[in-house]
Amino acid sequence: MGKRTAAFNNAGIGKLPDDKPVVYKIFTGGGRNNYTGVAQRGRVRARLQEHLPGGKDPIPGAKVEIEQMPSIDDARAKEERVVKRTKPPWNKQGK
């Protein structure tokens, strides 16, 4: 499945594909993973916009990377592995 990176703003998010479930990572300007999450097919852009400043769940970041997955279950499993390994500061640990 494909990986894409974009600026973490409305213009960058708008260019990302929305046709498959994804695991997304929000990175700081220095390249540190601040948050890892999943979004369902058809809701990728809306979910990422919720994390922008002024959204209902804001996360600070400079860029976002998505990785398309074959199913939402595969995306959730990958999210769990990434969070366990990298311990992003904005993910609730132990959830």
Buried (B, 14 or more C-beta within 10 A) or exposed (E): EEEBEBEBBEEBBEEBEBEBBBBBBBBBEEEEBBBBBBBBBEBBBEBBBBBBEEEEEEBBBBBBBBBBBEEBEBBBBBBBEBBEEEEBEBBEEEE
